[in-house]
């Protein structure tokens, strides 16, 4: 992306000469309560703390302070929509609902209201087609990338062939859990493995029948598309039937410390997908400790800094902040609106230089967004749990997924949505 020098000079002059008169509003549709509150709190803390860091260390974004308006949803889609309606008039620049169910409900609302939505690693996969969904983004990876990444990993573990292998998918019986099924079915046909679908009703504490079936059929691999207590129960049940943990692979929402620690040593070797790094071994976290945690400004206790879900919330805030910087530079103003924020998201380019400047080089994959591709390249890594050290370790690079399979699915699903809703696809 090349921006005109004139715009860059204009925004620099505006930021230098103008006092902070307003705020950049980033609503947080959080869920610190309810069946998934333990997980949701960590994500919300990471998001809020990063925005606090920008305020305390940098004076905000481009000289304008950030304002995180948090609204508790309890992971209820209905309450999430209510929170959206209650906060959208406060100058909201972008929504990150952290729920596939909420995302589906908010897609038409955000489009009608002209407010962008970023659904990093969740939501409706086909919003990657920006020609149909101009207000929704899901970079740097989506559920169909995740399904492909899991299959690619299994291929690598089996000398490139899954012919005759059996794979079981345990999935949250919701829009979220059903997202990977079309991709996995297409890949099963392509690579010759048998796929068994095992839905689990929310919140997921009752799984006896599913694991009896797994014990009876003895699949070569099991994939887990769960959330909250469902993950903990699944890992414990896998241990109970002595399913090999190295052949048990979760999506990124089934790969946090909360999922594995309750099982103790029995969880050792369990694997999960990821689109960002784990731990605190990045310079940015030194600043987080200094300006936020030690200063007593952390959203939570500060003890979860560096955990998988804290890092995910922080990463989401970072992506939004970087898009805001692009929007400021493109428009030559520091106080951007939602429409400008949308343009910043669509012109975002994340490079090694971008991440190094933030103090997070290597934390996530490089990617570029465009109207045609709101999802990025879909690079995904695999991490593994070491129970003795109580630590996740990334064991692969951020690797490409099978877009030759995924892109036709995106095209078909987005075309159907456009037809149903009278949308004329197009990029300006």
PyMOL commands that set and color helices and strands:
alter all, ss='L'
color gray80, all
select helices_A, chain A and resi 5-17+37-58+77-90+100-113+125-128+143-157+175-178+181-191+208-217+229-240+245-247+252-254+257-267+283-293+308-331+338-346+352-358+403-420
alter helices_A, ss='H'
color red, helices_A
select strands_A, chain A and resi 23-30+65-72+94-95+116-118+136-137+166-172+194-200+221-225+248-250+271-274+349-350+367-368+381-386+391-394
alter strands_A, ss='S'
color yellow, strands_A
deselect
rebuild
show_as cartoon
